[in-house]
Structure formats: structure tokens, C-alpha cells
Amino acid sequence: MTDYGFIRISTGSQDAQTQERDVLKVSPGAVVIRPDTKAASASKGEQLDALDAVIAKLCKGDRVIVTDSSRLDRRDNLTSQVET
């Protein structure tokens, strides 16, 4: 089982170090993923390629840990968010 911490920053008020600290507090051995998507808008899906790359690595029992679900997906369709 591997835990992946997904870190995403889209505004100046968000802090990657704080997100990473919070992920590692929950899972000290987590593999931290910092996509090269600075200022990537979740509402526009600009982080989805990076998220898809993490999902492609997942094996049964693995987890993706985020500090806030809006770091992953902010589409209005909640069913699509859950499917992702």
C-alpha cells in the first residue's frame, strides 16, 4: 500500500508547504506529488493531467491524500468528482 499526497497551488494564498505538512501528518511515509501546474485552475480542470498520472500509478489499497478536495476537482457535477 502506498499513500500519495497530492499538492496543488492555484492562488497566492495557498501554501504547498502547509499542504505537504498536513499530508505527512496523516501519513508520514506518503509519496508527495507536486504537479508542475502552478496556478492551475481546478474549476477549469487544469490539474487533471497531473491527477490522471497519479491515478494511473494506483494499485489496490493505495490512497491519494489531499488537504482539501478542491485541490483535486471543482466541477459542479459531484458524480464526476466521485468517479474521478
ChimeraX attribute file (.defattr): number of C-alpha atoms within 10 A of each C-alpha:
attribute: neighborCount
match mode: 1-to-1
recipient: residues
	/A:1	9
	/A:2	16
	/A:3	20
	/A:4	23
	/A:5	26
	/A:6	25
	/A:7	23
	/A:8	30
	/A:9	21
	/A:10	16
	/A:11	11
	/A:12	7
	/A:13	7
	/A:14	11
	/A:15	13
	/A:16	14
	/A:17	10
	/A:18	12
	/A:19	21
	/A:20	21
	/A:21	14
	/A:22	16
	/A:23	24
	/A:24	18
	/A:25	11
	/A:26	13
	/A:27	15
	/A:28	11
	/A:29	13
	/A:30	19
	/A:31	16
	/A:32	17
	/A:33	16
	/A:34	15
	/A:35	17
	/A:36	11
	/A:37	16
	/A:38	13
	/A:39	13
	/A:40	18
	/A:41	19
	/A:42	18
	/A:43	14
	/A:44	11
	/A:45	14
	/A:46	16
	/A:47	23
	/A:48	17
	/A:49	12
	/A:50	17
	/A:51	20
	/A:52	11
	/A:53	11
	/A:54	16
	/A:55	15
	/A:56	8
	/A:57	10
	/A:58	15
	/A:59	10
	/A:60	7
	/A:61	8
	/A:62	13
	/A:63	15
	/A:64	19
	/A:65	22
	/A:66	18
	/A:67	18
	/A:68	12
	/A:69	10
	/A:70	13
	/A:71	20
	/A:72	24
	/A:73	23
	/A:74	16
	/A:75	14
	/A:76	9
	/A:77	9
	/A:78	11
	/A:79	9
	/A:80	11
	/A:81	14
	/A:82	8
	/A:83	6
	/A:84	12
